[in-house]
């Protein structure tokens, strides 16, 4: 009985290491795919917060990305499916994207704080000059 359980465990472990999908012939590199997914996240964020911005500039998300990176929809989908079939790699890609987005939020918040501080300083200077 133990031998059967051991063999089942070995088969299951070997099955987990097996590739589910073979890489497509025109696989987008992991770094480039991460860049595309980052841009996709940014564009989707823009679309959800400022709905008229992308249409005003006649930007359609996916056609824009295909043109920017020189890929087509089939190549993107096949590459995305391939990376999604390797959960550890896919998770690393999305963690990198999340870290980059969080870093951008910090930069934007710092710029916003600096701008607000500058405005306060100017208002105080104007107020002080009017009181004199």
C-alpha positions, 0 to 999 in steps of 0.5 A: 500500500505504501508503495502505491501511495509513493508511486502516485506521489512521484507521478503527481510530482512529475506531472506538476513539473511538466510543461502544459503548453509548448512555447510558441514559435514567435514567443515574446520574451519575458521582459518584453511581455512584462513591459507590455503587461505593464503598459496595459495596466497603465492604459487600463488605469487611465481608461478607468479613471479618465474615461475621455482621455484615450478616446480624445487622443484616438488611442485604442488600448490593444491596437496601440500596444500591438503597434508599439511592440511590433506584435500581433494579437495572436502572438500576444495571446499565445505568449500570454497563455504560455507564460500563464501556464508557468504560474511561478514565472507569471507571478514574478512578472506580475509582482514586477509590474506591481512594484513598478506601479507602486514606484510610479505612485510614489513619484506622482505623490511626491510631485503632487506634494511638492506642487501643493507645497509650492502653491502654499508658499506662493499664497503665503508670500502673496498674503504677506505682501498684501498685509504689508 
